[in-house]
Amino acid sequence: MTSTLRPTRFEIDLDAVRHNVRMLSASAGTAELCAVVKADGYGHGATTIARTALDEGVTWLAVATVDEGEQLRATLSAPILLLSEPTPDAVPRLIRARLTPTIYSREMADALAADGRRLDVHLKVDTGMGRLGAPPETWEGLLDHVRGTGRLRVTGIWTHLARADEPDVTTTDEQLDRFEAAVAIARDKGVDPPLLHAANSAATLLHPRARYSMVRIGIALYGLSPSVAVDARDHDLRPVGSLRTSVGHVKSVEAGQPVSYGHRWRAPAGGWIATLPVGYADGVPRLLTNNAVVLHNGRPRPVVGTVTMDYILVWFDDEAPARGDEIVLIGRQGPQEVRVEDWAERAGTITYEIATSIAARVPRTP
């Protein structure tokens, strides 16, 4: 349950979603778009993002879990791809929610076929990610087994690229070679589905060869960079979310006065400290201790002292802010911008982790 009693909120720009879909559609060419909205839409709100993307021309959605698929199916009728195999006891719920399952094991094929209904499925081949998918040595056997059930209709074959966000490596082409070999084997066995997909966000932007009949747009849909080497701004993608709060408390401090847990920062001179009602329980990485800025009246102000569960402190030098003044933690204010990419770099992580770490107690306000 989210609170409406704190000023901290994650503002969602649905016009940015629409813009990003248009940009990614241009990159994808004739390929269909599948919007990946797992992890609550990468922290942005799955249902709202999904509905907006579908209105803009996306034809498929993708999720990681049956629960996520059920949430979307409650209000949306679009095809929903389940990206991984659930446990067999989840199969009845998967079928009731009309999710399209991914198969890479005989066990899951049997569990689905046992329901007795004819089901559309996608098969996943592992071409080098080494995580999920049927490895090449079991691929032919899986194809034969799925066909042998008599209940499963293969409408898609796909794979996942491990290094598409590294433009200079040869790994992507090597994986695509293996993928095309796997598809050729399937066709020889009479399995020729209408959907082939390998491209994630980075491959959609960088690798034309990977744009088969569908592409899966995840991080780029939210206007965030797949990697340092693939910057969203270079592809005219706009960030969808901005994290904002207000000054909660203001106090004066003397030169040398320490603040927050561990006294990891001391005031360099007499001045003003603002306490903001946002902390690591809201998604501010503790690694941003003494290592970030926020925006106030279009100017950057440093985060000082240890990031705590519910609060951070900001140094205002000799200019006191007013209680209730708006503060931008992620987003634009006037000429200045703090990007998710900035936090990721300072915290030694990736944009995906920053976005999905913004806690459920922070209201999303489209």
ABEGO torsion letter per residue (X at the ends): XBBAABABBBBBBAAAAAAAAAAAAAAAEABBBBBBABGGGGGAGAAAAAAAAAAAGBABBBBABAAAAAAAAAABABBBBBABBBBAAAAAAAAAAGBBBBBABAAAAAAAAAAGBBBBBBBBBBAGAGBBEBBAAAAAAAAAAAAAAGABBBABBBBBBAAAABAABAAAAAAAAAAAAAAAAAAAAGBBBABBBABBAAAAAABAAABBABBBBBAAAAGBBABAABBAAAAGBBBABBBBBBBABBBBBBBGBBBEBGGABBBABBEBBBBBBBBAAAGBBAAABGABBBBBGGBBBBBBEBBBAABBBBBAEABBBBBGBBBBABEBBEABBBBAAAAAAAAGBBAAAAAAABBAABBBBX
